[in-house]
């Protein structure tokens, strides 16, 4: 039987099922009703607040309640100008395949505070145009509203999501335990709620980890789990090579406080090196590659049900296919993290220089990095007199000067 995350199993079906956010839900409902009457003054809404407070769930529930088609984009998509217009822009200006323009489409841009870098060049300008031109409701989701340009926020209905209270989290966890027919000590549920710090998704994940294969949850389970949470990734990799059942592998994965993409990177970098048998190593690589495919699908389409497949493949798939011949190896950082670490100092100097140039030229740091720094390098390499003037004017440090030479 495939392992199903409870956050997916018990996700809200409609806005009435979103807990702990009465003010936000009321604002969202009024905004959606105004769309039913015609295009409102604020055609877009920005859902902002801490992780695990129901922003993405509210967007999906909104589409369900009003019978709107749901189109989602994640920050992992390439949000250059053409891509945003192609996916969101087309959806925003056309109707559905069978419903024509009578049925609205809800376009959701998740992680809207994460549109940076070369791949996202022009992303915000495209979003601004779409907000102005859309004939369908548009929702932006962000943890940090301050990272979004003011002109985007000015065009949106601002809907804040607060950290969920311990009382509400306790009630929701107890509801799930009753549905799963698991007995529990109230103090155990209270401690899980306190540890979550207002993040309901985290609390549900912790609850599932603690109760897998059990019929009763006790405070002792919670205390031992919190101690296990401090287990390093190095210990996790070692334990994965010792698992003897799928349930053990799953519990080991879910007890690790790390995003699944990062865990998979550590696994793919280290576990194959420890597997001596070639046939077993091929099966391990197959499980890793399939897990990567499902994680990619989950992120691109917000299809978080795919997490269950990825979780099984990267835990029990890897752990149980390892074979008998396993050699101890010293865990090493994933290659992309090593590359990032090696270039961190250079990037810090580059960003510092770009900010100085941007302030002087009245432009953004991103524009300075992209369009101005290459010319500055040319000047510093071919015109010492001008270079000295610029260095004095910008008060460049030795590291910044070295970067331009």
N, C-alpha and C positions, 0 to 999 in steps of 0.2 A: 504493500500500500504506500503510495507516494506521500511524502511529508508535506502537509499544507500549513503555511503560516497562518496563525490566528488573526493577524492584522488584515489578511485577505479574507479569511473565512467570515469574520465578524465586522467587515467594513460597513459603513452606513449605506442603507439602501436609498434614503432620501434625506432632505434637510432636517426633518423631524428627528432623525437618528443621530445627528451631530450633537455631542454632549459638551457642556461647559462653555458654549459660545452663544448665548441667547441674543446678545446685542448684534453680533456679527451676522447671525442667521436672519434676524429681522431686517437688517440693512440689505442683505443679499436678496431676500424675498421681495422687498419693495422695488429694488433695482430691476429684478427680473420681470416683475409685473409691469413696470414702465416700458420695458421692451415689448411686452405683449400688446401694449396700446400704440406703439410706434417707436421711433428712434428717440431715446432720451437725450438730455443735455450732456450727460456723461455716458458715452457709448461703451466705455471700458471700465473695469473695476480692478483695483489692485488689492489682492489679498496678501497681507503681510503679518509677520509674527514669528515666534520661535518654532523650531522644528517639532513635529509631533503634536501640533495643536489643532489639526483638522483642515488645513487650507486646501490641500489637494482633494481630500475626501469631500469637502464642501462643494468644490467645483464639479466633481463627478455626480454628486447627489443633486445639484442644481439642474444639470442636464437631464437627469432621470425624472425629476419632479415635473419639469415643464415640457417633457417630450422633445427636447432638442437633441440633434446629433452632436456628438462630442468629438472634437478634433484637438489632439494634444501634441505639443512640441516640448522637448526637454532641452536644457542648456547643453546637453551633449551633442545636439544637432548642430550642424554648421550654420550659424546664423549670420551669414553675410547678407547683403542687401537682396540679392537675387533669391536666396533660399527662403528667407522670411516671406517675401512677396509671393513666391511660388506656392508655398504650403499654406500659410495663414492668409495671405492676401487674396488668393483665389477663392479660398473657402469663405472669406468674409464678404465677397461680392457676388456669390452665386448661391443658389438654393441647393436642395438635396436631389439625389438622382431620381427618386420617385415622387417626392413631395413638392418639387419645384421650389419656388420662393416662399411658399406658404409655411413650410417647416424651417425653423431657424437652426443655425449651427452655432454651437458654443465653442469658440476657439480659445484654448488654454495654453498660455506660454509659461511653463514652469521654470523656476530658478531664473526669473527675470533680472535678478540682481547679479547674475553671473555671466553677463554678455560682455566679455573682454577678449583681447587677443586678436591675432591676425584673422582667424577663421570667423570672428564675429564682427569684422570691420563693417560699419554701416548698419549694424543690427538695430540700434536704437532709432536711427533716422527712419528706417523701414517701419518700425513699430509705430512711430509718430504718424507717418503717412496712413498706415492701416487704420489707426484710431479715427483719423479724420474722415476716411472714405468708407469705413465698414457699414454694412447693412445688417450685420449680425453681432450679437454680444461677444465681447472679448474680455477674458480674464487673465491678468498677469499675477503670478505667484512669486513671492520673495520672502526671504528671512529678514533681510536688511533693506528697509525702504530707503534709507539714506544713500544707498549705492546706486539708486536709479535717478536719472536726470530730472530736474525739477519740472521741465516742460512736459515730460511723460506723466509725472504725478499730478500736474495741474489738470490734465485731460481725463484723469481717472477718478472714479469714486473710491475713496480710501476706506478699506475695510480691515480693521485691526483684529487679529486673533491673539488672545492672551494666553499665558501659561495656564493650564487646567489645574483647578484646585485639587488638593489631596482627597477631599471628600468625594468629588466627582469621579476621580480615578478609582478610588476604592469601590464605589458603587458599580462601575463598569467592570472591574476585575471580578467582583463577586458575581455579577450577572453571567460572565463567561464561565466561571467555575461551576455555577449551577447548571448551565447548559451542557457542560462537559461531564457533569455528574461526578465532580471531584470535591471531596470534603476538604475543609480548610480551617486553620486557626486564624482568627481575625487579626491578631498581631502580625502574622506573617504577611497578610495582604497589606496591612498598614505600612510595614517596612518597605515593601516593594514600591508602594505609592510614594513614600518619602524619597526613596532613592531616584525615582524617575524625574523629580524636580519639574513637574508640570508637563512632561513629555509622555502623552498617553501611548503613543506607538512603542516607545521604549519600554514602558511598563508592561504592555501586552506581550512583547517579545520576551521579557524577563520571566513573566508568568508562565509562558509556554515552555521555556527552557527548564524551569524549576519543576514542572509537573509532568513532563514527558515520561510515560511509562509508570505513572503513580496514580493512586486513587485518593491520596490525602496529602495536603500541603501543610507543613509544620514550620515553625520559626527556626528550627534546627536546619531545615533545608535552605532557608534564606540566608542564614549566617554562613553556612558552608559555601553557598553560591557566591556571596559577596567576597569571600576570601578567594574563591577561584577566579573572580573577575580580574584579579591582579596578576593572573598568569601571563607571562610574556609570550610573544609570538614564537619565540624559540622553544619554549616548553610545549606550546600547542603543536608545533611541527613534530616534535619528538613523540608526543602522545598519539598523534595521528598514525604513526608507524607501528603502534601497538594495539590499535582497536581490534576487537574480535567480532563486532556486530554492527549492523547499520544504525541501530538506536544509539549505541555508544558513540559512533562517529558523528551523528547528528547533534547529540547533546554537547559534544565537545566543540563543534562549530558554533552553536548558538550561545555557548557560554563565553565566546570570545568577543570582546567589545571592540569590534573593528568592522568597517564597511566591507561587504562581500567582495567588491572589486579588489580591495587591498589584500584581503586574505588569499584570494586566488592568485594574485601576483606573487606573494610569498610562496605559495604551494608550487606554482609552476617553475619558480626559480630554484627551489631546493629539493622537493620530493623526488623528482626523476633522478637526481644525482645520487640519492640514497638507495635506489632500486637497482640491484645488480643484474637480475634476470632480464634479458632483452625483450622477451615476450610480455612479461609483466610490465616493463617500462612502457611498451607500446600501448598497453591497455590503460595505464595511468595517464599517458599523454592524450589518449582518446577521451577519457573522462574530463580532463582539464579543458580540452578544446570545446567539448560539448557544453560544459558549464559556462564557458566564455560566451558561447552563442546565445544561451538562454539569458544570461545577464545583459547582454547587448539588446536583446529583444525587449526585456523588461524595461530598460531605460528609454529606448527609443519610442516605444508605444505605451509607456506607463502601465504595462501589463504585468503587475507585480505578482500575479499568480505564477509567472515563470520562475520566480525565486525558488519555489519548491523544487523544481527540476534541477536548477543550478545548485541548490544546497545539497541535494542528494548526490549529485555527480561529484562535487568538489569535496565532499566529506566521505560518505561511505563508498562512493565510486573509486576515489583515490586510495582511501585507507585499506579497503578490502581487496583491491586488485594489485597490491604491492608485491605479492608473492612472499616466499619464505626467505629469500636472500636479500637482506637489508643491511647496508653498511652505515655506520655512524658517520655523519658529516657535520661540519660546523656551519650553521645557517648563515647565509649572506643576504644582504639587502637586494631587493629586486633591481634589475639593471636600470630601469628608468628612474628609480629613486637615487641610485648612485650617480647617474648622469646629472640629475637635478642638484644633488649636493655639491658636485664638483663645480658647477656653474653658478651656484648661489651667490658667491661673493661678486663675481663679474656682473651678474644681473642687478645686484644691489647698487653697485657703482653706476651702471648704465641708467637705472631708474632715478637715482639721485641727480645725475647730470641732465636727464630729460626734464625733470621738474624745474631745474634752474632755467633751462632754455625755454620751457613752456611759459614760465612766469614772465620772462623778459619779452617773449614774442606774442604774449596774449593768446595762447592756444592751449590745447590739451597736451598732457604728457605723452599720450599715445601718438598724436600727430608729430610731436617733437622727435620721438624715437624713430618713427617711420620715415619722415620727410626731411628733417633738419639735421639729425646727427650724421647721416652719411656725408652731407656737404661739409659739416664741421670737420670731419676726419680728413677730407680732401684738403681743406684749408690748412689744418695743422701740419699736414705732411708736405705742403708745397709753399706756404707763405708764413714764415716765422714771425714777421712783423705784425701781421693781422692776427695771428694766433696768440701772440703776447697780449695784444689789446683785448681780444675776446676773453682770455684767461683772467685778466685783471677785472674786466667788467662783470664777469659771472662769478668771480671769486672761486675759481676751480681748485679742488684739492689735488694733491699729488696723484692719487688713484684715478681721478677723473682725467687729469692730463695724460696719464699713461694709457688710458683707454682710447684717447683720440690720436695717439701717435702711431 
